[in-house]
Amino acid sequence: MTKAEVVDQVAAEADLSKSDAGEAVDAVLKVIEDALARGGEVNFTGFGKFTVAERGARQGVNPQTGERIEISASRVPRFSAGSALKKSVKG
């Protein structure tokens, strides 16, 4: 599903214009992005939780040359599905 399809479905579900639905979807995504950038977390009860995880430095291998390379530490976003989401997907 693309972002445009999500906007279309939000517009239909919430009885909004497509432009209002697009702004709402953009706003939600921006709020989640800003919270994660500050190192916080976003929790939607039953749906899931967005968090930031620290990924340590590690050794990697360049697949073209076989040369070992050092991959630096980084912060990455994570999503953990909530029980209601898991249940709806499962069956």
N, C-alpha and C positions, 0 to 999 in steps of 0.2 A: 504494500500500500504506500502510495506517495503522499507527500505533504498536501498536495492539491486535493487528493481524495479524502484525506482527513478533514481538510477545511470544508469540503462539500458535505461530508457527513455531519460535522459539527453544526454547520448552517442549517441542515435539515432537522437535526435532533433538537436544537435549541431555538428553532424558528427565528434565525438571524439572517441578515443578508450575507452574501459570500465575503464581502469586504470586512464586515464586522467580525465574522467568524475567523477570517484570516488574521485580523489584528489580535483577536483573543488567543488564537493558537500561538502566534508569534510572542505575545506577552508571557504566556505560560512557559514557553521554551526559554525565553530570556531570563525569567525569574529563576528557573532551575539552573541555567548556565551560570548566572551571577552567584547563586548560593554555593555551587560547587567550586567556583573560582576562588571564593573566600575560604574554602576548606570545610564548609558546612555540609549538611545533608538535608535531603528533602524526602519526607515520608508521607505517602498516601496510604492510610490504613486500609488493608485488604488488597490494595493494588501492588504496592512495592515501595522500595526505598532506593534512592539515588545517593551514593556516597563517593568519596574520593579515597583512593588507596595509594599507598606509596609502593612503587616498584623499585627494588634495589638494583644496583649495577650488576651486570653479569657478562659472561663471555658468550659470544656468538660466532657463527661461521658464515663468511661470505659464500653463498652457494655457487657463484661463478668461478671463484678462484680457490676455494677451500681454505682461504686465509682466516686465521682467528682474529676477531675484532672485539673491542670493548664496547659494550652497550651501556650508556650512562644511566644513572638513576632517574626516575621520572614519577610524576603524579598522574594517575589515570582515573577516569570515571568508572564507577561500577554500578550495576543495577541488580538488586535482589528482588525477585518476584514475591508478592505477598500470597497468603493462603487462598484468598478469594480468586485471584488471577490464576493461580495454579489449578484450582478446582474447576474453573470455567474452561480452561484449555484442555484439561485432562478428559473431561467428558461431558 
